[in-house]
């Protein structure tokens, strides 16, 4: 398997380095060869070649089986013009790879229950394990938008929410397929009582659901879903939702687990390499200090094994190894509690690799 690796800026290179250590341990244990090709993106690319996303990077990513990304950005490049900022690289690569489904698991390890802002009794004995599938190409983000002066003074601004049958169908299939490998439940979230685009969404999801009779499909309005996520999050398995609602609900679901340093993500397209990255940014405040938590990136690599390479056992080995290391009491500073053994980025990576 050929993996394009974008270490990026800030803590990006530190967390990516440990993820490669873990993937190599998986390779040894399961007899796979992973080839890593490092490429430039973000601030480091701006410094080296003057643009955030060099053509060569795109070319190598397109010709790989998957892309692993650390994080990009930092104060050094904050005053660059919009299209020359590190974040422009992120948007560019997502577009170039045709990524339409963003997948964000919110998994709370039972060892970290106290890190959540919710009461511990809200969670099941074994923590929490839900997953949000967010559509990425439609909705308010990409519909007609504009602003005009009004004759009576003041202005009018609009963003139109648009979905096509095709867009809904392909992301729905991603959610149903993922649910098959989990607890076989999909909750589709919309606002079909008010929005026409949501009514189309609901019709198409229901129709696609008929192809998956083994999956329990339910529909929920987004206001109720926001409430249910904090009232009884364990009722959910896979949450399927639109670009706008997914933006908000995936952050809400993620924060149930307490720590940014623990949250992985994947973005998938059709027949093209998926992009795997932690939810967090480049954390310039702790960069270069061996303090960053590499688990979000390591768990992103587990998603890569599962969704891009079909290596379920290997993915599980990584996830279980993370659980074991936490069980043994090892913590990076961001998740450390009393009585825990505080370790750095490198030691955390080494421990997880060793436990595989
Ligand atoms: P951030 O996620 O980088 O950091 C927020 C806080 O969480 C900081 O205190 C940081 O130290 C902490 N944190 C984040 N990841 C951590 C980890 N793995 N271990 C321990 N602590 C961790 O968000 P920010 O400070 O708003 O942004 C910093 C830079 O990152 C900005 O330039 C921003 O544009 C960029 N950014 C990039 C991405 C991306 O590459 N996908 C995403 C978000 C932000």
Boltz pocket constraint, residues with backbone or C-beta under 6 A from the ligand:
constraints:
  - pocket:
      binder: B
      contacts: [[A, 11], [A, 15], [A, 70], [A, 71], [A, 72], [A, 73], [A, 74], [A, 75], [A, 87], [A, 90], [A, 260], [A, 261], [A, 262], [A, 277], [A, 278], [A, 279], [A, 280], [A, 281], [A, 282], [A, 283], [A, 284], [A, 285], [A, 286], [A, 291], [A, 292], [A, 293], [A, 294], [A, 296], [A, 334]]
      max_distance: 6.0
